[in-house]
Amino acid sequence: MSVVAPTEITTAWTARRRRAHELSERYPHAAEQLGLYLALLDIQEPVFYEALDHGPAAEELPAYVATRVLSRIVDRSVTHGPALLAEAALDRWRRGDGAALIAAWLHHDEMDSVSQYLAHASAGPVLEALGPAANLGPVDTAEGRRCPACGGRPQVSFFADAGEDLVTAPRRLVCSRCHHAWIFARMTCAGCGEQSGSKLPIYGEAERFPHMRIDACDRCQSYLVTVDLRKDPSAVPIVDELAAVPLDLYAREQGKHKIAPNLMGM
């Protein structure tokens, strides 16, 4: 497992909080879910550090997360989430089988939206802390379309400043599970690998979301939100993507589905 400097880790969590507060004020439509996200961060950050210290083995993850994290996420969801989510999360918790719930998510099984949310919120920071050490088996990267660290599907893509005027910034995908980022071809569908420009429509709303757009595919009917840090250097892709609900809804009106739903199920 690669070693990450403590200052880099701290900066990452601080940046997520800062950006969530900024976007809550900028985009009222996303204030409720960003408020829940901020409440979850107060659990996820210490969980991340605990996982770094304990270093649970991959086969121990379902029990580890169910025992140490799940109840804390349920509690935050009940106290800070909308009423429907709070009721559903509490009902799912009372049914038990927490380890089975986490295991199903780790193995990419089909899940209802509430179970997926609870598992994602609980296990995500643990996978982020452990990186490749959390692998449950050989990683299938699907020619770069899946995370090289854990095999997860991409959540969001982004462009960062290349730092040189004559150098084109590479496109990076961010894993929906462990948040690892990796370089991926610019004009290629992250869902199926389609490369024909005529089959890769781009949707955007420049006035409201000048630094975000939808990269879609007419072949597999999937899409991904792309964040351009060159237009807004303060953006944090995994946080900004949570505020892109109007773009999500437009893409779905076009018959597209997101490659991987985000933490809030969009």
N, C-alpha and C positions, 0 to 999 in steps of 0.2 A: 504494500500500500504506500502510495506517495505521501510524503510529509508536507503538510501545509503550515506555513508560519502562522502563529497565533494572531498576529496583527492582521493578516489577510482574512482569517476567519471572522474576527471581530468586525472588520470593515464590512464584510459581506452582510452580516446580520443587521448591522447599523444602517447600511444602505437600504435594505428592504424596509425597515421601519420608516426611515425618512421618506422614501418614495411612496409608501402606502399613505402616509399622512398628506403628502403633497397632492396625490391623485384624488384623495377623498374630497379635498376642497375644490379641485379643478373639475371633477366629474361627479356631480351629485347622484347620477344614476348608479354609480358604483360604490357609494359611501357605505351602504349596509354591508356588502360582502367584504369590502376592504376593512371595515371595522372588525368583522369576524376574523379576517386574516391577521390583523394586528394582535388580536387576543390569542390566536393560535401561536403566533411567533413567541409569545411569552412562555409557552410550553415547549415549542420546538427547539428553541435555542439551547436551553439547558439539556434537553434530551440529546441533542447533537453532541454536546461536550461529554455527557455521561457515556454515550456510545463510544466516543474516542477513548475514554478511560477504561471501559470494560472490555471493549473489543470482542463482542460475542461472535461465535462462529456462525457461518451461514445457516447451518442446520438448526441452530438455536434461535434464530430470529423470530419465528412465529410466537413462541412462548415468551421470549424476551420482551417483544413489543407489547404483547397482550397483557403481560404482568406489570410492566413498568410504565407504559405510555397510554394505552387505550383509554383507561378510566379518566385520565387527565384531559384527554381530548374531548371525551363525552361531556365532562363537566364544563369545559369552556364553551362547547357547542350549546349546551343548555342555558348557560348564563349570558352568552353574547350573541347567539344565533337567532334567526327568525323563529317564530313560534312553531311552524311546521317542521323545520329541521330539528329543533330542540325536542319535540315530541317523538319524532321518528328515531333520532339518535338514542334517546333514552329507552325506547322500546327495543331497539336492536341490542343495546347493552344488556337489558334484562333477560334477553333470550340466551345469553351466554355464548359459549364456543368462540371466545375471542381469538384463541390461537388459530382455529380453523378459518376465521374471518381474515386474519392477517396472511395466512398461508395461501388462501385463494387469490389474494391480490398479488402476492409475490410470484405466484405461478401464472399470472395473467389470465385467470379464470373469469368467465362472465359473472358480473355482480350487479345487484340493484344499486341505484345511485347513492343511497345513504350508506350502504355497506362500503362502497368504493370510496366515498368521502372519508369515512372513519379510518379505513385502512390506509389510505393515501396520507392523511394528516398525521397518523400515528407512526407509520413505518418510513415515510419519506425522509425525515431528518436522520434516521438511523442509517439508511442506505447512503445518504449524502456523507455522513461521517466515515463510514467504512469503505466506500468506493468499491473497487474490484473485489475486495475481501468478502463482500456480501453476496457474491455470485453463488447461485444455487446449482449451477451447471455450466456447460460450455456456452459462451456468448455468441448468439447469432446476430451479426451486425448487418445482415441483409444488404451487402454492398454499400455500407456506410449509412443506411437509413435507420439503423438502430444504434443505441448508445454502445460505444466500445467498452465501457466500464461495466454496465449491468444488463445490457440488452433491451433496455426500455425504449419506447417510441418517443419521438421528439414532441415537445410541448410547444415550443416557440422557436423562431429563428431570429437572428439579429445580425446587423452590420455594425462594426465598430470602426473608428478612424484608423486607417492604416499607418498614419504618422508621417507619410511622405506624399507629396503632391502628385507624383506620377505613378503611385502604386494603388491599385484597386483593392479596396477592403474586402477580405474574404467573408463569405457567409458562414455563420456558425449555427448549429442546432443545439438546443438545450434539452436534456433528457427530462421527461415528465416524471421520472421516479427519483433519480439521485442528483439531478441538476448539473451533471457533468456536461460540458460544452465541447463540441468537436467541429472541425471544418467540414463543409459539405458544398458540393458544386452549386453555383448560383442559379442557373437556369435548369434545374432538375427537380422533379416532384419528390418530396421527402417521404411520400407514401408509397409510390410504385416505381419511381425511377424514370418516369416519362421525361423526355428532353425536347419534344417539339414545342416551340414557342406558341404555336397556334392552339395548343391544347392546355396552355398554362395561363389562364386569365388572372389578372390582378385587379382587386377591388380596393377602393380607398375612399376616404372622406377627409380631404386635405384640410378643410377649415377646422374641423373638430379634432381630428387625429393626424396632424401633419407628420408625425414621426412613426406612424403605424399603418400597415396595410394588410390585406389578405392575399396570400399566394395560394391559388387554387389549382385544381387539376380536373380537366374534363374526361380524362381516361378512367381514373379510379374514383372520381367525385369527392376527393378529400381536399382539405385545406389546412393552412397553418398561418397563424398571425406572425408577421415579421415586424420587428422593432428596429428602427434606424437610429443608432446612437450618434451618427454624424449630424443628425438634425436636432437631437436632444441628448446631449452628453450625460445629463443627469438621470436618464432612464435606466431602469433595472428590468430587463426583459421579462422575468417571471412575475414581476409585480405589475408592470404596465399591461401585460396580456390579460390580467384579471379585469382591467378597466375597459377592455375592448368589446364589451357586450354588444353594442350596436353593430359593430363590424361582424361579430359572430352571427347575429340574427340575420343580417343581410346575406351572408354566405349561405346560411341554411335556407333562406328563401329561394336561393338559386339551386337548391337541391344538393348542396355540399354538406359533408360531415367532417368534423375536426379529427385529425389523425389520432389525437389522444385528448380526452377531456381534461380540463385543468382541475385544480383542487376543489373549486366550487361547482364542478360538474358541467361547465360550459365548454 
